[in-house]
Amino acid sequence: KTYSCRVSCLNISQTQNAINLQRNQEQELTDFIDVQEGSFEQLPYSNSSFDVIWSQDAIFHSSTPEKVFQECIRVLGDEGEFIFSAVMLDDSISQEDKQKLTKYYSLNLQYLQTYRHLANQTGLCEVKIIDLSENIQINYSRLLERMEVLQVENDRLWSFEFYQKMKQRLLDWVDAGEKRLISWKILHFLK
């Protein structure tokens, strides 16, 4: 609305894409925003077609983050910017704590130096890293509170087994945030 820029949204989730389309219609932005279903490991866009790529808390869901970086480089134009947020592992985390964090939910959590290495390999220059780690406990505590409310309101949204696993996962993430075993950062790179 403010800048009249064109935006392309890519998500593998049909449900989230439907919500996105509905919100765009409500805001009368469908002429500016294109919503597509797809994977960030195989972007359905031509080379050098974007000035900025933003990924929010998604890359750690990829089993091949190097493909994500390669695809982003491919579709970014000269001096394009790649900005993403991610939860990542602290250098001091034990293997036991790492397994505890991924036990209930398949994630490919990386270390900061892994993302820096991927950026370096693909020719990206680091611009800035913003540490938002103080928000980990707040975020996952609120998610847990919301999930507990939804469970009380409608216990058929998910299986009780799923609810118990997710509840424990969120508790583990709150604990890991308190112990500084994970961090949450925004990473900004330039092509």
C-alpha positions in Angstrom: 0.0 0.0 0.0 2.7 2.5 0.9 5.2 1.9 -1.9 3.1 0.1 -4.6 5.9 -2.5 -4.9 5.2 -5.9 -6.4 5.5 -8.9 -4.1 5.7 -12.6 -4.7 4.8 -14.9 -1.9 5.9 -18.6 -2.0 4.7 -21.2 0.5 4.4 -24.9 0.4 1.2 -24.8 2.5 -2.0 -24.6 0.6 -3.8 -23.5 3.8 -1.5 -20.7 4.5 -1.6 -19.6 0.8 -5.4 -19.5 1.0 -5.2 -17.3 4.1 -2.7 -15.0 2.3 -4.9 -14.7 -0.7 -8.0 -13.9 1.4 -6.1 -11.2 3.4 -4.7 -9.7 0.2 -8.3 -9.4 -1.2 -9.5 -7.8 2.0 -6.8 -5.2 1.7 -7.4 -4.8 -2.0 -3.8 -5.8 -2.8 -4.3 -8.6 -5.2 -2.9 -6.5 -8.1 0.4 -6.2 -6.2 0.8 -9.6 -4.5 1.3 -12.9 -6.3 0.8 -16.0 -4.2 2.3 -19.3 -5.4 2.6 -22.8 -3.9 6.1 -24.1 -4.1 9.4 -24.9 -2.4 12.2 -22.5 -1.7 14.6 -25.3 -2.8 13.3 -25.0 -6.3 12.0 -21.4 -6.8 9.5 -21.1 -9.7 11.0 -17.7 -10.8 13.4 -16.7 -13.6 17.0 -15.7 -12.9 17.7 -12.2 -11.5 14.0 -11.4 -11.0 14.0 -10.0 -7.5 15.6 -7.1 -5.6 14.9 -8.5 -2.1 14.2 -12.0 -0.8 12.8 -12.3 2.7 12.3 -15.6 4.5 10.8 -15.7 7.9 11.6 -18.6 10.2 11.5 -21.2 7.4 15.0 -22.1 6.3 15.5 -24.4 9.3 12.7 -26.5 7.9 14.9 -27.4 4.9 17.0 -30.5 4.9 19.2 -28.8 2.2 19.8 -25.1 3.2 22.6 -24.9 0.6 19.9 -25.4 -2.1 17.9 -22.6 -0.6 20.9 -20.3 -0.7 21.7 -21.3 -4.3 18.2 -20.7 -5.5 18.0 -17.3 -3.7 21.3 -16.3 -5.4 19.9 -17.4 -8.8 16.7 -15.3 -8.6 18.3 -12.2 -7.0 19.4 -9.4 -9.3 22.7 -7.6 -9.0 23.1 -6.1 -5.5 20.0 -8.0 -4.4 19.4 -8.5 -0.7 18.7 -11.8 1.1 17.2 -11.4 4.5 16.0 -14.2 6.7 15.2 -15.0 10.3 16.0 -18.3 11.9 16.3 -20.1 15.2 19.8 -21.5 15.4 21.9 -23.5 17.7 24.4 -22.0 20.1 28.0 -23.2 19.7 27.9 -24.6 23.3 24.9 -26.8 22.9 25.4 -30.5 23.7 24.3 -33.3 21.4 21.8 -34.4 24.0 20.1 -30.9 24.1 20.2 -30.7 20.3 18.3 -34.0 20.0 15.8 -32.9 22.7 15.0 -29.8 20.6 14.4 -31.7 17.4 12.8 -34.8 19.0 9.2 -34.0 18.4 9.6 -32.0 15.2 11.9 -32.5 12.3 14.1 -29.4 12.0 17.5 -28.8 10.5 18.7 -26.3 13.1 22.1 -24.8 12.1 24.8 -22.7 13.7 25.4 -19.1 12.8 28.7 -20.0 11.3 26.9 -22.5 9.0 24.8 -19.7 7.5 27.8 -17.5 7.2 29.6 -20.3 5.4 26.7 -20.8 3.0 26.6 -17.1 2.3 30.3 -17.0 1.6 30.1 -20.0 -0.7 27.4 -18.4 -2.8 29.2 -15.0 -2.9 27.0 -13.1 -0.5 28.4 -10.4 1.7 27.2 -10.0 5.3 25.5 -6.7 5.9 24.0 -7.1 9.4 22.9 -9.6 12.0 20.2 -8.7 14.5 19.9 -10.8 17.6 16.3 -11.3 18.8 17.1 -14.2 21.2 15.5 -12.4 24.1 12.2 -13.1 22.3 12.5 -16.9 22.2 11.0 -17.5 25.6 8.2 -15.0 25.0 7.3 -16.3 21.6 7.2 -20.0 22.5 5.5 -19.4 25.8 2.8 -17.5 24.0 2.5 -20.3 21.4 2.1 -22.8 24.2 -0.6 -20.6 25.9 -2.5 -20.3 22.7 -2.3 -24.0 22.0 -3.6 -24.8 25.5 -6.6 -22.4 24.9 -7.3 -24.1 21.6 -7.1 -27.5 23.1 -9.7 -26.5 25.8 -12.0 -24.9 23.1 -11.9 -27.8 20.7 -10.0 -31.0 21.6 -10.6 -32.4 18.1 -8.3 -29.9 16.3 -5.5 -32.5 16.7 -4.9 -35.8 18.4 -4.1 -35.8 22.1 -0.8 -37.4 21.2 0.1 -34.5 18.9 -1.0 -32.0 21.5 1.2 -33.7 24.2 4.3 -33.8 21.8 3.9 -30.2 20.8 3.4 -29.0 24.3 6.6 -30.8 25.4 8.4 -29.4 22.3 7.4 -25.8 23.2 8.4 -26.3 26.8 11.8 -27.6 25.6 12.2 -24.6 23.4 11.3 -22.1 26.2 13.9 -23.9 28.4 16.5 -23.8 25.6 15.9 -20.1 25.2 16.3 -19.4 28.9 19.5 -21.4 28.9 20.8 -19.6 25.7 21.2 -23.0 23.9 19.4 -21.5 20.9 19.3 -18.0 19.4 16.9 -16.2 17.1 18.5 -13.9 14.6 17.7 -11.9 11.5 20.5 -12.3 8.9 21.0 -9.7 6.1 23.2 -10.5 3.1 24.0 -8.6 -0.1 24.7 -10.2 -3.5 
